[in-house]
Amino acid sequence: MKTVNQLAEETYPGDTFDTALPQDWVNAMRERGFDVRGNFVTLYPFVGVPYMAPITDQGIRIAAVVASTVR
């Protein structure tokens, strides 16, 4: 089984990321029924604001569900 760090390096090669996630975001996602730990990293784009980025298939599914329910 690959580590979160290994998955992030493979998914976002050359990008700056942190395996730590903002606790408020983790809590908010848990309240919505999602366990995001191990499925996301904090990605730091060259320009712009850091964001939570999926690194697993489960993370992609979570992101898709959340994005489809945003109003």
N, C-alpha and C positions, 0 to 999 in steps of 0.2 A: 504494500500500500504506500502510495506517495504521500509526502508531507504537504501541508498547505504551501510552504515555501516553494517546493518543487513544482507543484501545480501552477502557482502564480508565475514562476519563471518561465514555464512552458507556454502558458496562456498569454502572457504579456511580456515577451522577451525584450529586454533592454529598457523596460519601463520601471519607474520607481514605484514601489508599493510597500505597504506595511501589513503584516499579518494581524495586527491588532485592529479591532473594530471599535467604533465609538459605542460605549455601553448604552447610551440613550437609544441609539438606533437598534442595537441588539434587543433591548427591552421592548421597543415599539414593534419590532417584527415578531417577537415572541407573543405579544398580545394579539397579533393578527394570526397566530397559529403557525408561524414559521421558525424553524431552528436554523439560523444562518451561519452558525459557527462551523468552520471548516469548508464552507461553500463560497465565501466571499473574502476579498481583501480590500483594503483601502488603497485606491490607485491614485497616484499623483501625476496628473498630466503635465506636460512641459509648460503649457499655458492653461490657466483656468483653476477651477476649484476641485479639490480632491473629491472622489466619489467612491461608493461601494461597488465593486465590480465582481461578477461571478467568476468562479474558477472551476466549477464542476457542472455536470449536467443538471444536477438538482438545483444548483444556484441559478442556472439559466431558466429553469422552470419557475422558480420562485420569483425571479425578476420579471418574467413574462406575466405571471398572475398579478403581481403587484402593479405593473404598468397598465394592465388591462382594466384594473379597478380604480385607477386614479381618475378623479373627476375634476 
